[in-house]
Amino acid sequence: MVEPFGYTPENVKVKAGIPVQLHFQKSFSGGCLSYLIIEDFQIEKDLDKGDNLVEFTPEKPGIYTFHCGMNMYFGKIIVE
Ligand SMILES: [Cu+2]
């Protein structure tokens, strides 16, 4: 969920080498949380109110950060 106070949950766990589909469900319109950045997977995306699908394949285990357009709200993708 993407809510006015940030991401819920803040952390998601996935497995290395397996394609990931992350759904960002945005509960409101506008705000800087409308822009999603996941630098490590070259993702920059406008999020609309409702469901937004992001797809990538993490090749290596590690902890990768995603954040809003202004770097105010964060979450982590934990790749195991
Ligand atoms: Cu922000």
PDB file of the backbone (N, CA, C, O) and the ligand in Angstrom, with CONECT records:
HET     CU  A 101       1
ATOM      1  N   MET A   1       0.843  -1.197   0.000  1.00  0.00           N
ATOM      2  CA  MET A   1       0.000   0.000   0.000  1.00  0.00           C
ATOM      3  C   MET A   1       0.881   1.251   0.000  1.00  0.00           C
ATOM      4  O   MET A   1       1.923   1.309   0.652  1.00  0.00           O
ATOM      5  N   VAL A   2       0.420   2.242  -0.755  1.00  0.00           N
ATOM      6  CA  VAL A   2       1.059   3.565  -0.706  1.00  0.00           C
ATOM      7  C   VAL A   2       0.028   4.509  -0.112  1.00  0.00           C
ATOM      8  O   VAL A   2      -1.013   4.776  -0.712  1.00  0.00           O
ATOM      9  N   GLU A   3       0.339   5.011   1.082  1.00  0.00           N
ATOM     10  CA  GLU A   3      -0.596   5.860   1.801  1.00  0.00           C
ATOM     11  C   GLU A   3       0.073   7.205   2.082  1.00  0.00           C
ATOM     12  O   GLU A   3       1.288   7.324   1.922  1.00  0.00           O
ATOM     13  N   PRO A   4      -0.684   8.215   2.493  1.00  0.00           N
ATOM     14  CA  PRO A   4      -0.084   9.553   2.635  1.00  0.00           C
ATOM     15  C   PRO A   4       1.123   9.603   3.562  1.00  0.00           C
ATOM     16  O   PRO A   4       1.943  10.515   3.456  1.00  0.00           O
ATOM     17  N   PHE A   5       1.243   8.631   4.474  1.00  0.00           N
ATOM     18  CA  PHE A   5       2.376   8.626   5.413  1.00  0.00           C
ATOM     19  C   PHE A   5       3.481   7.657   4.990  1.00  0.00           C
ATOM     20  O   PHE A   5       4.457   7.475   5.719  1.00  0.00           O
ATOM     21  N   GLY A   6       3.334   7.032   3.811  1.00  0.00           N
ATOM     22  CA  GLY A   6       4.421   6.169   3.341  1.00  0.00           C
ATOM     23  C   GLY A   6       3.942   4.823   2.865  1.00  0.00           C
ATOM     24  O   GLY A   6       2.776   4.643   2.514  1.00  0.00           O
ATOM     25  N   TYR A   7       4.872   3.867   2.858  1.00  0.00           N
ATOM     26  CA  TYR A   7       4.623   2.542   2.307  1.00  0.00           C
ATOM     27  C   TYR A   7       4.305   1.538   3.409  1.00  0.00           C
ATOM     28  O   TYR A   7       4.958   1.524   4.452  1.00  0.00           O
ATOM     29  N   THR A   8       3.316   0.712   3.177  1.00  0.00           N
ATOM     30  CA  THR A   8       2.965  -0.357   4.119  1.00  0.00           C
ATOM     31  C   THR A   8       2.837  -1.666   3.351  1.00  0.00           C
ATOM     32  O   THR A   8       1.987  -1.717   2.462  1.00  0.00           O
ATOM     33  N   PRO A   9       3.592  -2.723   3.603  1.00  0.00           N
ATOM     34  CA  PRO A   9       4.732  -2.710   4.529  1.00  0.00           C
ATOM     35  C   PRO A   9       5.898  -1.928   3.935  1.00  0.00           C
ATOM     36  O   PRO A   9       5.898  -1.611   2.746  1.00  0.00           O
ATOM     37  N   GLU A  10       6.882  -1.620   4.759  1.00  0.00           N
ATOM     38  CA  GLU A  10       8.052  -0.901   4.265  1.00  0.00           C
ATOM     39  C   GLU A  10       9.065  -1.865   3.655  1.00  0.00           C
ATOM     40  O   GLU A  10       9.873  -1.480   2.810  1.00  0.00           O
ATOM     41  N   ASN A  11       9.014  -3.118   4.094  1.00  0.00           N
ATOM     42  CA  ASN A  11       9.993  -4.095   3.597  1.00  0.00           C
ATOM     43  C   ASN A  11       9.291  -5.257   2.912  1.00  0.00           C
ATOM     44  O   ASN A  11       8.268  -5.748   3.390  1.00  0.00           O
ATOM     45  N   VAL A  12       9.850  -5.694   1.788  1.00  0.00           N
ATOM     46  CA  VAL A  12       9.344  -6.895   1.140  1.00  0.00           C
ATOM     47  C   VAL A  12      10.527  -7.829   0.885  1.00  0.00           C
ATOM     48  O   VAL A  12      11.634  -7.387   0.576  1.00  0.00           O
ATOM     49  N   LYS A  13      10.264  -9.142   1.022  1.00  0.00           N
ATOM     50  CA  LYS A  13      11.314 -10.140   0.793  1.00  0.00           C
ATOM     51  C   LYS A  13      11.032 -10.885  -0.497  1.00  0.00           C
ATOM     52  O   LYS A  13       9.906 -11.317  -0.742  1.00  0.00           O
ATOM     53  N   VAL A  14      12.059 -11.035  -1.320  1.00  0.00           N
ATOM     54  CA  VAL A  14      11.938 -11.789  -2.562  1.00  0.00           C
ATOM     55  C   VAL A  14      13.177 -12.662  -2.728  1.00  0.00           C
ATOM     56  O   VAL A  14      14.133 -12.559  -1.961  1.00  0.00           O
ATOM     57  N   LYS A  15      13.142 -13.523  -3.747  1.00  0.00           N
ATOM     58  CA  LYS A  15      14.266 -14.432  -3.969  1.00  0.00           C
ATOM     59  C   LYS A  15      15.077 -14.008  -5.193  1.00  0.00           C
ATOM     60  O   LYS A  15      14.518 -13.582  -6.204  1.00  0.00           O
ATOM     61  N   ALA A  16      16.382 -14.129  -5.090  1.00  0.00           N
ATOM     62  CA  ALA A  16      17.268 -13.773  -6.199  1.00  0.00           C
ATOM     63  C   ALA A  16      17.001 -14.678  -7.402  1.00  0.00           C
ATOM     64  O   ALA A  16      16.731 -15.869  -7.249  1.00  0.00           O
ATOM     65  N   GLY A  17      17.081 -14.100  -8.590  1.00  0.00           N
ATOM     66  CA  GLY A  17      16.974 -14.856  -9.828  1.00  0.00           C
ATOM     67  C   GLY A  17      15.562 -15.166 -10.273  1.00  0.00           C
ATOM     68  O   GLY A  17      15.360 -15.773 -11.325  1.00  0.00           O
ATOM     69  N   ILE A  18      14.580 -14.756  -9.482  1.00  0.00           N
ATOM     70  CA  ILE A  18      13.176 -15.031  -9.816  1.00  0.00           C
ATOM     71  C   ILE A  18      12.481 -13.698 -10.121  1.00  0.00           C
ATOM     72  O   ILE A  18      12.562 -12.759  -9.329  1.00  0.00           O
ATOM     73  N   PRO A  19      11.790 -13.617 -11.284  1.00  0.00           N
ATOM     74  CA  PRO A  19      11.099 -12.367 -11.622  1.00  0.00           C
ATOM     75  C   PRO A  19      10.115 -11.948 -10.522  1.00  0.00           C
ATOM     76  O   PRO A  19       9.388 -12.774  -9.969  1.00  0.00           O
ATOM     77  N   VAL A  20      10.112 -10.652 -10.223  1.00  0.00           N
ATOM     78  CA  VAL A  20       9.261 -10.106  -9.157  1.00  0.00           C
ATOM     79  C   VAL A  20       8.194  -9.211  -9.781  1.00  0.00           C
ATOM     80  O   VAL A  20       8.471  -8.415 -10.678  1.00  0.00           O
ATOM     81  N   GLN A  21       6.986  -9.359  -9.291  1.00  0.00           N
ATOM     82  CA  GLN A  21       5.912  -8.416  -9.615  1.00  0.00           C
ATOM     83  C   GLN A  21       5.483  -7.761  -8.304  1.00  0.00           C
ATOM     84  O   GLN A  21       4.950  -8.427  -7.416  1.00  0.00           O
ATOM     85  N   LEU A  22       5.714  -6.471  -8.191  1.00  0.00           N
ATOM     86  CA  LEU A  22       5.292  -5.737  -7.001  1.00  0.00           C
ATOM     87  C   LEU A  22       4.110  -4.847  -7.373  1.00  0.00           C
ATOM     88  O   LEU A  22       4.157  -4.086  -8.339  1.00  0.00           O
ATOM     89  N   HIS A  23       3.060  -4.964  -6.583  1.00  0.00           N
ATOM     90  CA  HIS A  23       1.891  -4.117  -6.797  1.00  0.00           C
ATOM     91  C   HIS A  23       1.907  -2.971  -5.787  1.00  0.00           C
ATOM     92  O   HIS A  23       1.894  -3.200  -4.577  1.00  0.00           O
ATOM     93  N   PHE A  24       1.935  -1.765  -6.281  1.00  0.00           N
ATOM     94  CA  PHE A  24       1.838  -0.589  -5.424  1.00  0.00           C
ATOM     95  C   PHE A  24       0.400  -0.079  -5.509  1.00  0.00           C
ATOM     96  O   PHE A  24      -0.015   0.479  -6.525  1.00  0.00           O
ATOM     97  N   GLN A  25      -0.349  -0.278  -4.430  1.00  0.00           N
ATOM     98  CA  GLN A  25      -1.753   0.147  -4.377  1.00  0.00           C
ATOM     99  C   GLN A  25      -1.786   1.528  -3.740  1.00  0.00           C
ATOM    100  O   GLN A  25      -1.565   1.671  -2.537  1.00  0.00           O
ATOM    101  N   LYS A  26      -2.058   2.532  -4.540  1.00  0.00           N
ATOM    102  CA  LYS A  26      -2.043   3.902  -4.018  1.00  0.00           C
ATOM    103  C   LYS A  26      -3.459   4.307  -3.626  1.00  0.00           C
ATOM    104  O   LYS A  26      -4.395   4.203  -4.419  1.00  0.00           O
ATOM    105  N   SER A  27      -3.593   4.772  -2.385  1.00  0.00           N
ATOM    106  CA  SER A  27      -4.924   5.008  -1.821  1.00  0.00           C
ATOM    107  C   SER A  27      -5.410   6.432  -2.034  1.00  0.00           C
ATOM    108  O   SER A  27      -6.515   6.775  -1.614  1.00  0.00           O
ATOM    109  N   PHE A  28      -4.601   7.268  -2.680  1.00  0.00           N
ATOM    110  CA  PHE A  28      -4.982   8.676  -2.822  1.00  0.00           C
ATOM    111  C   PHE A  28      -4.341   9.223  -4.093  1.00  0.00           C
ATOM    112  O   PHE A  28      -3.473   8.587  -4.690  1.00  0.00           O
ATOM    113  N   SER A  29      -4.785  10.418  -4.497  1.00  0.00           N
ATOM    114  CA  SER A  29      -4.245  11.037  -5.705  1.00  0.00           C
ATOM    115  C   SER A  29      -3.157  12.041  -5.344  1.00  0.00           C
ATOM    116  O   SER A  29      -3.178  12.634  -4.266  1.00  0.00           O
ATOM    117  N   GLY A  30      -2.224  12.221  -6.244  1.00  0.00           N
ATOM    118  CA  GLY A  30      -1.241  13.289  -6.103  1.00  0.00           C
ATOM    119  C   GLY A  30      -0.185  13.022  -5.055  1.00  0.00           C
ATOM    120  O   GLY A  30      -0.046  11.897  -4.576  1.00  0.00           O
ATOM    121  N   GLY A  31       0.569  14.066  -4.691  1.00  0.00           N
ATOM    122  CA  GLY A  31       1.632  13.955  -3.704  1.00  0.00           C
ATOM    123  C   GLY A  31       2.911  13.419  -4.311  1.00  0.00           C
ATOM    124  O   GLY A  31       2.902  12.845  -5.401  1.00  0.00           O
ATOM    125  N   CYS A  32       4.016  13.610  -3.596  1.00  0.00           N
ATOM    126  CA  CYS A  32       5.283  13.160  -4.173  1.00  0.00           C
ATOM    127  C   CYS A  32       5.406  11.646  -4.124  1.00  0.00           C
ATOM    128  O   CYS A  32       6.282  11.078  -4.776  1.00  0.00           O
ATOM    129  N   LEU A  33       4.536  10.976  -3.354  1.00  0.00           N
ATOM    130  CA  LEU A  33       4.521   9.502  -3.409  1.00  0.00           C
ATOM    131  C   LEU A  33       3.965   9.004  -4.740  1.00  0.00           C
ATOM    132  O   LEU A  33       3.922   7.798  -4.983  1.00  0.00           O
ATOM    133  N   SER A  34       3.541   9.925  -5.599  1.00  0.00           N
ATOM    134  CA  SER A  34       3.101   9.541  -6.943  1.00  0.00           C
ATOM    135  C   SER A  34       4.260   9.136  -7.825  1.00  0.00           C
ATOM    136  O   SER A  34       4.061   8.594  -8.912  1.00  0.00           O
ATOM    137  N   TYR A  35       5.463   9.393  -7.366  1.00  0.00           N
ATOM    138  CA  TYR A  35       6.626   9.022  -8.165  1.00  0.00           C
ATOM    139  C   TYR A  35       7.426   7.992  -7.387  1.00  0.00           C
ATOM    140  O   TYR A  35       7.783   8.203  -6.228  1.00  0.00           O
ATOM    141  N   LEU A  36       7.701   6.875  -8.048  1.00  0.00           N
ATOM    142  CA  LEU A  36       8.419   5.770  -7.404  1.00  0.00           C
ATOM    143  C   LEU A  36       9.773   5.603  -8.078  1.00  0.00           C
ATOM    144  O   LEU A  36       9.871   5.568  -9.305  1.00  0.00           O
ATOM    145  N   ILE A  37      10.811   5.501  -7.263  1.00  0.00           N
ATOM    146  CA  ILE A  37      12.157   5.293  -7.795  1.00  0.00           C
ATOM    147  C   ILE A  37      12.780   4.071  -7.130  1.00  0.00           C
ATOM    148  O   ILE A  37      12.835   3.970  -5.905  1.00  0.00           O
ATOM    149  N   ILE A  38      13.247   3.144  -7.966  1.00  0.00           N
ATOM    150  CA  ILE A  38      14.047   2.006  -7.484  1.00  0.00           C
ATOM    151  C   ILE A  38      15.312   2.019  -8.332  1.00  0.00           C
ATOM    152  O   ILE A  38      15.384   1.378  -9.380  1.00  0.00           O
ATOM    153  N   GLU A  39      16.297   2.753  -7.861  1.00  0.00           N
ATOM    154  CA  GLU A  39      17.490   3.000  -8.679  1.00  0.00           C
ATOM    155  C   GLU A  39      18.174   1.720  -9.130  1.00  0.00           C
ATOM    156  O   GLU A  39      18.582   1.598 -10.285  1.00  0.00           O
ATOM    157  N   ASP A  40      18.297   0.761  -8.208  1.00  0.00           N
ATOM    158  CA  ASP A  40      19.077  -0.443  -8.521  1.00  0.00           C
ATOM    159  C   ASP A  40      18.480  -1.259  -9.657  1.00  0.00           C
ATOM    160  O   ASP A  40      19.180  -2.050 -10.290  1.00  0.00           O
ATOM    161  N   PHE A  41      17.199  -1.073  -9.917  1.00  0.00           N
ATOM    162  CA  PHE A  41      16.566  -1.829 -11.004  1.00  0.00           C
ATOM    163  C   PHE A  41      16.094  -0.897 -12.124  1.00  0.00           C
ATOM    164  O   PHE A  41      15.235  -1.256 -12.929  1.00  0.00           O
ATOM    165  N   GLN A  42      16.669   0.293 -12.155  1.00  0.00           N
ATOM    166  CA  GLN A  42      16.384   1.283 -13.212  1.00  0.00           C
ATOM    167  C   GLN A  42      14.878   1.528 -13.369  1.00  0.00           C
ATOM    168  O   GLN A  42      14.362   1.585 -14.486  1.00  0.00           O
ATOM    169  N   ILE A  43      14.192   1.671 -12.250  1.00  0.00           N
ATOM    170  CA  ILE A  43      12.747   1.920 -12.304  1.00  0.00           C
ATOM    171  C   ILE A  43      12.447   3.332 -11.820  1.00  0.00           C
ATOM    172  O   ILE A  43      12.818   3.719 -10.712  1.00  0.00           O
ATOM    173  N   GLU A  44      11.780   4.082 -12.660  1.00  0.00           N
ATOM    174  CA  GLU A  44      11.212   5.374 -12.272  1.00  0.00           C
ATOM    175  C   GLU A  44       9.811   5.388 -12.850  1.00  0.00           C
ATOM    176  O   GLU A  44       9.632   5.277 -14.063  1.00  0.00           O
ATOM    177  N   LYS A  45       8.829   5.523 -11.993  1.00  0.00           N
ATOM    178  CA  LYS A  45       7.463   5.294 -12.449  1.00  0.00           C
ATOM    179  C   LYS A  45       6.481   6.237 -11.776  1.00  0.00           C
ATOM    180  O   LYS A  45       6.567   6.492 -10.575  1.00  0.00           O
ATOM    181  N   ASP A  46       5.540   6.756 -12.574  1.00  0.00           N
ATOM    182  CA  ASP A  46       4.420   7.506 -12.026  1.00  0.00           C
ATOM    183  C   ASP A  46       3.398   6.518 -11.485  1.00  0.00           C
ATOM    184  O   ASP A  46       2.991   5.590 -12.183  1.00  0.00           O
ATOM    185  N   LEU A  47       2.988   6.721 -10.241  1.00  0.00           N
ATOM    186  CA  LEU A  47       1.972   5.852  -9.643  1.00  0.00           C
ATOM    187  C   LEU A  47       0.625   6.555  -9.690  1.00  0.00           C
ATOM    188  O   LEU A  47       0.487   7.697  -9.251  1.00  0.00           O
ATOM    189  N   ASP A  48      -0.356   5.859 -10.226  1.00  0.00           N
ATOM    190  CA  ASP A  48      -1.719   6.391 -10.240  1.00  0.00           C
ATOM    191  C   ASP A  48      -2.462   5.908  -9.006  1.00  0.00           C
ATOM    192  O   ASP A  48      -2.048   4.941  -8.367  1.00  0.00           O
ATOM    193  N   LYS A  49      -3.546   6.571  -8.671  1.00  0.00           N
ATOM    194  CA  LYS A  49      -4.421   6.044  -7.622  1.00  0.00           C
ATOM    195  C   LYS A  49      -4.909   4.676  -8.079  1.00  0.00           C
ATOM    196  O   LYS A  49      -5.341   4.513  -9.220  1.00  0.00           O
ATOM    197  N   GLY A  50      -4.838   3.682  -7.173  1.00  0.00           N
ATOM    198  CA  GLY A  50      -5.201   2.322  -7.546  1.00  0.00           C
ATOM    199  C   GLY A  50      -3.960   1.463  -7.710  1.00  0.00           C
ATOM    200  O   GLY A  50      -2.925   1.722  -7.097  1.00  0.00           O
ATOM    201  N   ASP A  51      -4.075   0.439  -8.544  1.00  0.00           N
ATOM    202  CA  ASP A  51      -3.000  -0.554  -8.665  1.00  0.00           C
ATOM    203  C   ASP A  51      -1.957  -0.127  -9.678  1.00  0.00           C
ATOM    204  O   ASP A  51      -2.283   0.349 -10.766  1.00  0.00           O
ATOM    205  N   ASN A  52      -0.696  -0.303  -9.308  1.00  0.00           N
ATOM    206  CA  ASN A  52       0.432  -0.022 -10.201  1.00  0.00           C
ATOM    207  C   ASN A  52       1.389  -1.200 -10.120  1.00  0.00           C
ATOM    208  O   ASN A  52       1.863  -1.557  -9.041  1.00  0.00           O
ATOM    209  N   LEU A  53       1.668  -1.794 -11.266  1.00  0.00           N
ATOM    210  CA  LEU A  53       2.523  -2.984 -11.287  1.00  0.00           C
ATOM    211  C   LEU A  53       3.946  -2.599 -11.676  1.00  0.00           C
ATOM    212  O   LEU A  53       4.174  -1.868 -12.640  1.00  0.00           O
ATOM    213  N   VAL A  54       4.901  -3.118 -10.893  1.00  0.00           N
ATOM    214  CA  VAL A  54       6.323  -2.915 -11.184  1.00  0.00           C
ATOM    215  C   VAL A  54       6.952  -4.297 -11.297  1.00  0.00           C
ATOM    216  O   VAL A  54       6.746  -5.154 -10.437  1.00  0.00           O
ATOM    217  N   GLU A  55       7.722  -4.509 -12.364  1.00  0.00           N
ATOM    218  CA  GLU A  55       8.336  -5.816 -12.583  1.00  0.00           C
ATOM    219  C   GLU A  55       9.842  -5.680 -12.771  1.00  0.00           C
ATOM    220  O   GLU A  55      10.319  -4.771 -13.450  1.00  0.00           O
ATOM    221  N   PHE A  56      10.574  -6.593 -12.161  1.00  0.00           N
ATOM    222  CA  PHE A  56      12.027  -6.641 -12.337  1.00  0.00           C
ATOM    223  C   PHE A  56      12.503  -8.002 -11.850  1.00  0.00           C
ATOM    224  O   PHE A  56      11.761  -8.738 -11.199  1.00  0.00           O
ATOM    225  N   THR A  57      13.746  -8.326 -12.174  1.00  0.00           N
ATOM    226  CA  THR A  57      14.339  -9.573 -11.703  1.00  0.00           C
ATOM    227  C   THR A  57      15.629  -9.252 -10.961  1.00  0.00           C
ATOM    228  O   THR A  57      16.618  -8.861 -11.582  1.00  0.00           O
ATOM    229  N   PRO A  58      15.631  -9.412  -9.636  1.00  0.00           N
ATOM    230  CA  PRO A  58      16.860  -9.159  -8.874  1.00  0.00           C
ATOM    231  C   PRO A  58      17.812 -10.341  -9.031  1.00  0.00           C
ATOM    232  O   PRO A  58      17.466 -11.474  -8.698  1.00  0.00           O
ATOM    233  N   GLU A  59      18.988 -10.075  -9.531  1.00  0.00           N
ATOM    234  CA  GLU A  59      19.925 -11.180  -9.797  1.00  0.00           C
ATOM    235  C   GLU A  59      20.749 -11.554  -8.559  1.00  0.00           C
ATOM    236  O   GLU A  59      21.133 -12.711  -8.390  1.00  0.00           O
ATOM    237  N   LYS A  60      21.018 -10.566  -7.697  1.00  0.00           N
ATOM    238  CA  LYS A  60      21.921 -10.824  -6.563  1.00  0.00           C
ATOM    239  C   LYS A  60      21.232 -10.547  -5.240  1.00  0.00           C
ATOM    240  O   LYS A  60      20.457  -9.598  -5.121  1.00  0.00           O
ATOM    241  N   PRO A  61      21.520 -11.394  -4.226  1.00  0.00           N
ATOM    242  CA  PRO A  61      21.000 -11.102  -2.884  1.00  0.00           C
ATOM    243  C   PRO A  61      21.512  -9.749  -2.388  1.00  0.00           C
ATOM    244  O   PRO A  61      22.615  -9.324  -2.734  1.00  0.00           O
ATOM    245  N   GLY A  62      20.710  -9.093  -1.588  1.00  0.00           N
ATOM    246  CA  GLY A  62      21.115  -7.805  -1.040  1.00  0.00           C
ATOM    247  C   GLY A  62      19.889  -7.046  -0.580  1.00  0.00           C
ATOM    248  O   GLY A  62      18.768  -7.552  -0.634  1.00  0.00           O
ATOM    249  N   ILE A  63      20.118  -5.824  -0.125  1.00  0.00           N
ATOM    250  CA  ILE A  63      19.020  -4.964   0.310  1.00  0.00           C
ATOM    251  C   ILE A  63      19.000  -3.738  -0.596  1.00  0.00           C
ATOM    252  O   ILE A  63      19.978  -2.997  -0.696  1.00  0.00           O
ATOM    253  N   TYR A  64      17.863  -3.547  -1.251  1.00  0.00           N
ATOM    254  CA  TYR A  64      17.720  -2.474  -2.230  1.00  0.00           C
ATOM    255  C   TYR A  64      16.615  -1.538  -1.751  1.00  0.00           C
ATOM    256  O   TYR A  64      15.599  -1.974  -1.210  1.00  0.00           O
ATOM    257  N   THR A  65      16.833  -0.266  -1.959  1.00  0.00           N
ATOM    258  CA  THR A  65      15.889   0.736  -1.447  1.00  0.00           C
ATOM    259  C   THR A  65      14.981   1.248  -2.559  1.00  0.00           C
ATOM    260  O   THR A  65      15.412   1.428  -3.697  1.00  0.00           O
ATOM    261  N   PHE A  66      13.727   1.479  -2.213  1.00  0.00           N
ATOM    262  CA  PHE A  66      12.867   2.255  -3.103  1.00  0.00           C
ATOM    263  C   PHE A  66      12.377   3.479  -2.347  1.00  0.00           C
ATOM    264  O   PHE A  66      12.286   3.473  -1.119  1.00  0.00           O
ATOM    265  N   HIS A  67      12.066   4.513  -3.085  1.00  0.00           N
ATOM    266  CA  HIS A  67      11.657   5.737  -2.402  1.00  0.00           C
ATOM    267  C   HIS A  67      10.788   6.599  -3.302  1.00  0.00           C
ATOM    268  O   HIS A  67      10.627   6.343  -4.496  1.00  0.00           O
ATOM    269  N   CYS A  68      10.234   7.637  -2.674  1.00  0.00           N
ATOM    270  CA  CYS A  68       9.349   8.555  -3.393  1.00  0.00           C
ATOM    271  C   CYS A  68      10.182   9.581  -4.164  1.00  0.00           C
ATOM    272  O   CYS A  68      11.412   9.585  -4.104  1.00  0.00           O
ATOM    273  N   GLY A  69       9.477  10.445  -4.887  1.00  0.00           N
ATOM    274  CA  GLY A  69      10.136  11.401  -5.760  1.00  0.00           C
ATOM    275  C   GLY A  69      11.069  12.365  -5.052  1.00  0.00           C
ATOM    276  O   GLY A  69      12.035  12.843  -5.646  1.00  0.00           O
ATOM    277  N   MET A  70      10.790  12.657  -3.782  1.00  0.00           N
ATOM    278  CA  MET A  70      11.623  13.626  -3.068  1.00  0.00           C
ATOM    279  C   MET A  70      12.501  12.960  -2.020  1.00  0.00           C
ATOM    280  O   MET A  70      13.078  13.641  -1.172  1.00  0.00           O
ATOM    281  N   ASN A  71      12.609  11.640  -2.071  1.00  0.00           N
ATOM    282  CA  ASN A  71      13.488  10.956  -1.128  1.00  0.00           C
ATOM    283  C   ASN A  71      13.043  11.105   0.327  1.00  0.00           C
ATOM    284  O   ASN A  71      13.874  11.127   1.235  1.00  0.00           O
ATOM    285  N   MET A  72      11.737  11.207   0.544  1.00  0.00           N
ATOM    286  CA  MET A  72      11.226  11.390   1.906  1.00  0.00           C
ATOM    287  C   MET A  72      10.759  10.081   2.527  1.00  0.00           C
ATOM    288  O   MET A  72      10.952   9.840   3.719  1.00  0.00           O
ATOM    289  N   TYR A  73      10.144   9.242   1.706  1.00  0.00           N
ATOM    290  CA  TYR A  73       9.597   7.976   2.201  1.00  0.00           C
ATOM    291  C   TYR A  73      10.362   6.836   1.545  1.00  0.00           C
ATOM    292  O   TYR A  73      10.688   6.882   0.359  1.00  0.00           O
ATOM    293  N   PHE A  74      10.644   5.803   2.355  1.00  0.00           N
ATOM    294  CA  PHE A  74      11.487   4.707   1.896  1.00  0.00           C
ATOM    295  C   PHE A  74      10.871   3.352   2.172  1.00  0.00           C
ATOM    296  O   PHE A  74      10.036   3.195   3.063  1.00  0.00           O
ATOM    297  N   GLY A  75      11.295   2.390   1.398  1.00  0.00           N
ATOM    298  CA  GLY A  75      11.036   0.997   1.695  1.00  0.00           C
ATOM    299  C   GLY A  75      12.229   0.188   1.227  1.00  0.00           C
ATOM    300  O   GLY A  75      13.104   0.695   0.525  1.00  0.00           O
ATOM    301  N   LYS A  76      12.254  -1.085   1.626  1.00  0.00           N
ATOM    302  CA  LYS A  76      13.373  -1.949   1.259  1.00  0.00           C
ATOM    303  C   LYS A  76      12.880  -3.207   0.571  1.00  0.00           C
ATOM    304  O   LYS A  76      11.864  -3.796   0.941  1.00  0.00           O
ATOM    305  N   ILE A  77      13.632  -3.595  -0.436  1.00  0.00           N
ATOM    306  CA  ILE A  77      13.418  -4.888  -1.073  1.00  0.00           C
ATOM    307  C   ILE A  77      14.583  -5.767  -0.625  1.00  0.00           C
ATOM    308  O   ILE A  77      15.739  -5.523  -0.969  1.00  0.00           O
ATOM    309  N   ILE A  78      14.248  -6.788   0.145  1.00  0.00           N
ATOM    310  CA  ILE A  78      15.272  -7.694   0.672  1.00  0.00           C
ATOM    311  C   ILE A  78      15.322  -8.906  -0.242  1.00  0.00           C
ATOM    312  O   ILE A  78      14.372  -9.687  -0.315  1.00  0.00           O
ATOM    313  N   VAL A  79      16.439  -9.051  -0.934  1.00  0.00           N
ATOM    314  CA  VAL A  79      16.607 -10.152  -1.884  1.00  0.00           C
ATOM    315  C   VAL A  79      17.460 -11.221  -1.223  1.00  0.00           C
ATOM    316  O   VAL A  79      18.595 -10.969  -0.817  1.00  0.00           O
ATOM    317  N   GLU A  80      16.893 -12.422  -1.121  1.00  0.00           N
ATOM    318  CA  GLU A  80      17.595 -13.518  -0.429  1.00  0.00           C
ATOM    319  C   GLU A  80      18.049 -14.587  -1.421  1.00  0.00           C
ATOM    320  O   GLU A  80      18.654 -15.582  -1.023  1.00  0.00           O
TER     321      GLU A  80
HETATM  322 CU    CU A 101       8.315  12.312  -0.993  1.00  0.00          CU2+
END
